[in-house]
Amino acid sequence: MKPTVFIQTNDRQMVGALVSAYSLHRNSRHPDRFDVRIMRQEDHPFFRAREGQRFLRGREHRIWRNDDLQSFTPLRFMPPELMGYEGRALVIDPDVFAVGDVYELLSRDMAGKALMCCARPGHNGRPDYLASSVMLLDCARLTHWRCEAQFNEMFTFERDYLDWVYLALEPRETIGLLEPEWNHFDTLTERTKLLHNTKRRTQPWKTGLPVDFVARADRLSLSPRSWGKAARRRLLGRERYRPHPDPRQERFFFGLLRECVEKGIVTEERLRAEMQKNHLRHDALDLLDRTPALAAA
């Protein structure tokens, strides 16, 4: 069985997922040695079954919404099942793009660890934060991962979403650490291997669109008045996605997207449909025309 990269997504982030999949093979010296699969949240009925129900997140009860920008995150824990608990897998978010050769990661010695990821100390106020947005998995060592069953445990309040995605439920000795360049958060340098446009408000393909997610500050507020103000701002379109602070990262994304269009991986018709849904910035086609070609892989 070939090592496989799994990209988790929902329809709101499908353009990013398609570009991500293309980048992985484009920038590898060994594209024939691994597969790439997109895991679409809408393809799994157990998500729909929980729409509008309360679940446990950060010791609080929240309402599950399938149209949330990041409703796909539980799929991070599905690849071992899909691999039959055999072989090597890599799971990434749909806003992660290969700059370097991902086969270097897929073929590395995991030193007996069940999974490997990047540490991000202090993020979201957690000194022990582990980023599960990019995980290298030894599937045979993760037979306890059962995505649907464990997702449902959030709604019986047996499993906290944050503990799950922060990997706090995994034995720490089974987790190895990757170098930061394998999950470079909005950072593009000569060392970057996987670029992660993780700051939702500045994702390059959404600039100018109305913000369609609840900001963390609004989620954490205990004031119904604050929630109401946030909802009104989104409804009136006062909050919008901003340009990425690093223009090179915008050019990189649209350079990849330009190649996807030229190769027929993504059609202009598809892009227009995504723009109509507000999943893609409305000047995307004009930007494609202006974006210079990327250097050869």
Residue pairs with C-beta under 8 A, 6 or more apart in sequence:
1 83
1 84
1 86
1 87
2 33
2 34
2 35
2 87
3 33
3 34
3 35
3 87
3 88
3 89
3 90
3 103
3 106
3 107
4 34
4 35
4 36
4 37
4 79
4 82
4 83
4 87
4 88
4 89
4 90
5 21
5 24
5 34
5 35
5 36
5 37
5 89
5 90
5 91
5 92
5 102
5 106
6 37
6 38
6 39
6 75
6 78
6 79
6 82
6 89
6 90
6 91
6 92
7 17
7 20
7 21
7 36
7 37
7 38
7 39
7 91
7 92
7 93
7 94
7 96
8 39
8 41
8 72
8 73
8 75
8 76
8 78
8 91
8 92
8 93
8 94
9 16
9 17
9 38
9 39
9 40
9 41
9 72
9 94
10 40
10 41
10 42
10 66
10 69
10 71
10 72
11 40
11 41
11 42
11 277
11 279
12 67
12 69
12 212
12 279
13 69
13 72
13 94
13 95
13 279
14 40
14 94
14 274
14 279
15 205
15 257
15 266
15 271
15 274
15 279
15 280
16 94
16 95
16 197
16 203
16 205
17 38
17 94
18 38
18 260
18 265
18 266
19 97
19 253
19 256
19 257
19 260
19 266
20 92
20 94
20 95
20 96
20 97
20 98
21 36
21 38
22 256
22 259
22 260
22 263
22 265
23 97
23 98
23 99
23 256
24 31
24 34
24 36
24 98
24 102
25 31
25 36
26 98
26 256
26 259
26 297
27 98
27 99
27 100
27 101
27 102
27 297
28 34
28 98
28 101
28 102
28 103
29 101
29 103
30 101
30 103
31 103
33 103
33 106
33 107
34 102
34 103
34 106
37 82
39 72
39 75
39 78
39 79
39 82
40 72
41 47
41 66
41 71
41 72
41 75
42 66
44 75
44 148
46 148
46 151
46 152
47 66
47 71
47 74
47 151
48 66
50 64
50 151
50 152
50 155
51 64
51 65
51 66
52 63
52 64
52 65
53 63
53 64
53 155
54 61
54 62
54 63
54 64
54 155
55 61
55 62
55 63
55 64
55 154
55 155
55 157
55 161
56 62
56 154
56 155
56 157
56 158
56 159
56 160
56 161
57 154
57 160
57 161
57 162
58 160
58 161
58 162
59 160
61 157
62 161
62 219
64 71
64 155
65 71
68 213
68 214
69 200
69 212
69 213
70 200
70 213
72 94
73 165
74 147
74 150
74 151
74 164
74 165
75 91
75 147
76 91
76 132
76 133
76 135
76 165
77 145
77 147
77 150
77 164
78 145
78 147
79 89
79 91
79 137
79 139
80 89
80 137
80 139
80 142
80 143
80 145
81 145
81 146
81 147
82 89
83 89
83 139
84 139
85 139
85 140
85 142
85 143
86 139
86 140
87 139
87 140
88 106
88 136
88 137
88 138
88 139
89 136
89 137
89 139
90 102
90 105
90 106
90 134
90 135
90 136
90 137
91 134
91 135
91 137
92 133
92 134
92 194
93 133
93 134
93 196
93 198
95 196
95 197
95 198
95 203
96 133
96 134
96 183
96 194
96 195
96 196
96 197
97 194
97 195
97 196
97 197
97 252
97 253
97 256
98 193
98 194
98 195
99 188
99 192
99 193
99 194
99 195
99 252
100 181
100 192
100 193
100 194
101 193
102 193
102 194
104 193
105 136
105 178
105 182
105 193
106 136
108 136
110 116
110 136
110 138
110 176
111 176
113 138
113 141
113 174
113 175
113 176
114 137
114 138
114 141
114 142
114 170
114 174
114 175
115 135
115 136
115 137
115 138
115 141
115 142
115 167
115 170
115 174
115 175
115 176
116 135
116 136
116 175
116 176
116 177
116 178
117 130
117 131
117 132
117 134
117 135
117 136
117 167
117 175
117 177
117 178
117 183
118 130
118 131
118 134
118 177
118 178
118 179
118 180
118 182
118 183
119 129
119 130
119 131
119 177
120 129
120 130
120 131
120 185
121 127
121 128
121 129
122 129
123 129
123 131
124 216
126 166
128 166
128 168
129 166
130 166
130 167
130 175
131 183
131 185
132 165
132 166
132 167
133 183
133 196
133 198
134 178
134 182
134 183
134 194
134 196
136 178
141 174
150 159
150 164
153 159
154 160
154 161
154 164
159 169
162 168
163 169
167 175
179 193
181 189
181 191
181 192
181 193
181 194
182 193
182 194
183 194
183 196
184 191
184 192
184 193
184 194
184 195
184 196
185 196
185 198
185 199
186 196
186 197
186 198
186 199
186 202
186 244
186 245
186 246
186 249
187 195
188 195
188 246
188 248
188 249
188 252
195 249
195 252
197 203
197 204
197 244
197 249
197 253
200 213
200 241
201 211
201 215
201 241
201 242
202 241
202 242
202 243
202 244
202 245
203 241
203 244
204 243
204 244
204 249
204 250
204 253
204 254
205 253
205 254
205 257
205 280
205 281
205 284
206 241
206 279
206 280
206 281
207 241
207 242
207 243
207 244
207 250
207 281
208 240
208 241
208 281
208 282
208 283
209 240
209 241
209 278
209 280
209 281
209 282
210 234
210 237
210 239
210 240
210 241
210 278
211 233
211 234
211 239
211 240
211 241
212 234
212 278
214 230
215 230
218 226
218 227
218 230
221 227
233 239
241 281
243 250
244 250
251 291
251 292
252 294
254 284
254 287
254 288
254 291
255 291
255 292
255 293
255 294
256 294
257 266
257 284
257 288
258 288
258 291
258 293
258 294
259 293
259 294
260 266
261 267
261 268
261 271
261 288
268 285
271 280
271 284
271 285
272 285
274 280
275 281
275 282
275 284
281 287
